Amino acid sequence: MKTLMNFQNKTIPVYLTDTNKQAIEKLSAVLNRKLTTGKNALKTCIKSLISVEIIGSEATLHSFFERDTLTISIY
């Protein structure tokens, strides 16, 4: 399933394996927290985010540059 999420004044597509609204809310909270307290590699990935894929409790963050793509836990 595909849904859209507003983050940092951008609309980002989020791909889910199941319809779980709580996962989207958790993802938004985690991204905001990591943008302020995360390491530089994670901050770079979040700033150039183009899409997110959520499988179970993990979110794969796809960035503009493929080398910056990361997977984080959202729970």
trRosetta pair geometry for C-beta under 8 A, 3 or more apart (Angstrom, degrees):
i j d omega theta_ij theta_ji phi_ij phi_ji
1 15 7.3 151 79 -157 43 54
1 16 4.9 -24 66 64 96 94
1 17 7.7 90 21 -177 85 2
1 18 7.4 38 15 -166 123 9
1 19 5.8 25 30 -75 170 79
2 13 5.8 -17 -165 -167 105 108
2 14 7.2 145 -156 76 54 46
2 15 5.5 -24 -99 -101 73 70
2 16 7.7 175 -84 20 25 75
3 13 7.5 145 80 -156 33 60
3 14 5.2 -25 70 64 82 98
3 16 6.7 13 11 -2 107 116
3 24 6.8 -53 93 -91 142 139
4 11 5.2 -3 -174 -174 120 102
4 12 7.0 143 -158 71 66 37
4 13 5.9 -43 -100 -99 68 54
4 14 7.0 152 -111 14 16 85
5 11 7.4 148 73 -156 35 54
5 12 5.2 -31 66 65 88 90
5 13 7.9 128 19 -127 79 8
5 14 5.0 50 -11 -23 117 126
5 24 6.1 -167 -92 -158 123 105
5 27 7.2 -58 -127 96 170 126
5 28 6.6 -151 -171 -75 128 103
5 52 7.4 -15 33 32 136 130
6 9 7.5 7 -175 -111 95 19
6 10 7.3 157 -151 77 56 35
6 11 5.9 -32 -94 -97 67 63
6 12 7.7 146 -105 17 17 80
7 10 6.1 -31 72 62 65 84
7 12 5.4 -22 32 9 111 128
7 28 6.5 -151 -93 -123 107 83
7 31 6.1 -12 -149 112 140 153
7 49 7.0 -20 92 79 132 145
8 35 7.9 166 -70 -111 122 158
8 46 7.9 125 -25 153 147 90
8 47 7.6 -151 -178 -124 172 52
8 49 7.8 116 36 41 131 118
10 49 7.5 153 85 78 143 95
12 49 5.8 -7 -116 127 143 111
12 50 7.0 170 -133 174 92 19
12 51 6.2 172 -175 -104 86 37
12 52 6.3 56 143 -4 121 100
13 51 4.9 -16 69 -122 91 97
13 52 7.5 -172 98 33 51 67
14 24 6.3 124 101 -110 165 96
14 27 7.1 133 -129 89 141 167
14 51 7.3 174 -84 -167 35 69
14 52 4.7 -12 -115 69 78 103
14 53 7.7 171 -162 -84 54 27
14 54 6.5 20 180 -8 100 110
15 51 7.0 31 -8 171 102 113
15 52 7.1 -172 26 95 69 53
15 53 4.6 -14 65 -114 109 73
15 54 7.0 179 86 24 54 68
16 19 6.6 107 107 -90 141 35
16 20 6.5 -166 -164 33 139 84
16 23 6.5 127 -120 83 122 145
16 24 7.9 -60 -67 -58 134 93
16 54 5.0 -8 -108 63 70 109
17 54 7.0 -123 4 100 81 71
17 55 5.4 69 -23 -119 130 66
17 56 7.4 6 37 -36 140 52
20 23 4.1 66 101 -6 111 113
20 24 7.5 163 101 -10 67 79
20 54 7.8 -120 59 121 115 140
21 24 5.8 -52 -161 31 45 111
21 25 6.6 40 147 -15 71 106
22 25 5.7 -56 -150 40 38 111
22 26 6.1 39 153 -20 70 107
23 26 5.7 -54 -144 39 30 111
23 27 6.2 36 154 -25 64 106
23 54 5.3 116 162 170 135 159
23 74 6.4 75 -154 106 74 150
24 27 5.6 -51 -146 33 29 115
24 28 6.6 31 155 -19 62 104
25 28 5.9 -53 -151 34 30 111
25 29 6.5 28 153 -15 63 107
26 29 5.7 -59 -151 39 32 111
26 30 6.1 30 154 -19 68 109
26 74 4.6 101 123 162 115 106
26 75 6.5 -3 -178 -79 156 64
27 30 5.8 -57 -145 38 29 109
27 31 6.2 28 158 -19 65 108
27 52 6.6 109 -169 155 144 160
27 54 6.7 -90 -71 -81 136 129
27 59 5.5 118 -117 -83 109 158
27 74 5.3 -33 -81 -127 66 139
28 31 5.9 -55 -144 36 27 110
28 32 6.4 26 158 -16 62 108
29 32 6.0 -58 -149 38 28 109
29 33 6.3 25 155 -16 64 110
30 33 5.8 -59 -147 40 30 110
30 34 6.0 24 158 -15 67 111
30 59 7.6 150 78 29 144 142
30 72 6.7 168 151 123 135 133
30 74 5.2 -123 -10 -129 156 72
31 34 5.9 -57 -138 42 27 106
31 35 6.2 36 157 -30 62 105
31 46 5.8 153 -158 -136 91 123
31 49 7.9 -2 -143 -56 133 164
32 35 5.8 -51 -148 26 28 115
32 36 7.2 9 158 -4 59 105
33 36 6.5 -73 -162 42 31 97
33 37 5.9 -28 167 29 72 113
33 38 7.7 100 117 -40 64 94
34 37 6.5 -77 -121 62 29 75
34 38 3.7 39 -173 -48 75 130
34 42 5.4 -91 172 147 117 131
34 43 7.4 -160 142 -76 81 61
34 46 6.4 161 101 -55 109 149
34 72 7.1 -43 -75 -138 162 165
35 38 6.6 10 -59 18 15 115
35 43 6.2 101 -140 -122 51 79
35 46 5.3 -132 -89 116 89 155
35 47 7.8 118 -130 -60 101 77
38 42 3.8 -93 160 88 134 133
38 43 5.4 167 84 -52 107 78
38 46 7.4 110 52 -9 153 137
39 42 5.1 90 58 12 74 104
39 43 7.1 -139 98 -6 36 92
40 43 5.5 -55 -143 38 34 113
40 44 6.2 37 158 -22 67 104
41 44 5.9 -53 -150 34 29 112
41 45 6.6 30 152 -19 62 106
41 68 7.2 -169 -170 -140 75 78
41 70 7.1 119 136 -69 101 139
42 45 5.6 -53 -149 35 33 113
42 46 6.3 30 155 -17 66 107
42 70 6.3 -78 -108 55 70 171
42 72 7.4 74 -132 -74 118 131
43 46 5.8 -57 -146 38 30 109
43 47 6.2 29 157 -20 65 109
44 47 5.9 -56 -145 36 28 110
44 48 6.6 -4 165 9 63 110
44 63 7.5 40 129 -144 74 163
44 68 5.6 -113 117 -138 104 130
45 48 6.7 -80 -149 52 24 88
45 49 6.8 60 149 -73 62 80
45 61 5.2 88 153 111 119 131
45 63 4.7 -119 -146 -54 64 137
45 68 4.5 -179 -93 161 77 98
45 69 6.9 126 -135 -106 117 18
45 70 4.9 -32 -119 9 173 116
46 49 5.5 -11 -156 -40 36 117
46 61 6.8 -43 -83 -169 60 153
46 63 8.0 -56 -33 -93 16 113
48 63 4.3 63 95 -168 98 104
48 64 4.1 -90 173 15 112 104
48 65 6.3 20 122 11 156 85
48 68 6.2 55 65 90 127 156
49 52 7.1 3 -170 -55 118 92
49 61 5.9 -65 -117 -169 102 101
49 62 7.3 91 -154 75 63 51
49 63 5.8 -56 -90 -102 39 71
50 62 5.6 -66 63 108 89 93
50 63 6.4 113 4 -151 89 22
50 64 5.6 115 -39 -71 119 61
51 62 4.6 -2 63 56 84 122
52 59 5.5 -9 -172 -173 110 108
52 60 6.9 154 -159 76 55 52
52 61 5.8 -17 -107 -106 84 58
52 62 6.9 -159 -79 18 32 82
53 59 7.1 151 76 -158 43 56
53 60 4.5 -9 58 54 97 105
53 62 7.0 59 -7 -23 98 111
54 58 7.3 166 -149 89 56 43
54 59 5.0 -22 -97 -101 78 80
54 60 7.9 -162 -74 20 32 69
54 74 7.1 -21 -128 4 111 149
55 58 5.9 -16 67 66 78 91
55 60 7.4 22 11 -9 102 105
57 73 5.9 13 135 -152 97 83
57 74 6.0 -150 -177 51 62 79
57 75 4.3 -66 -151 20 116 119
58 71 5.5 16 176 179 117 106
58 72 7.0 163 -154 84 71 31
58 73 5.8 -47 -100 -100 70 54
58 74 7.0 159 -116 2 18 87
59 71 7.0 167 85 -152 40 61
59 72 5.6 -18 62 63 90 81
59 73 7.8 129 18 -130 79 9
59 74 5.0 69 -16 -43 114 118
60 69 6.8 17 177 178 92 102
60 70 7.5 -175 -151 99 55 35
60 71 4.7 -27 -99 -98 71 86
61 69 6.5 -179 90 -151 62 57
61 70 5.1 1 51 61 107 78
61 71 7.3 -178 13 -87 73 31
61 72 6.6 25 -15 5 114 105
62 69 5.3 -2 -118 -117 51 109
63 66 7.6 -177 70 -87 78 18
63 68 4.0 -47 62 92 148 113
63 69 5.6 -153 20 -74 84 57
63 70 7.8 37 -18 6 115 81
64 68 7.5 17 53 49 62 132
65 68 4.7 72 78 4 95 111
66 69 5.8 -24 -166 -13 48 116
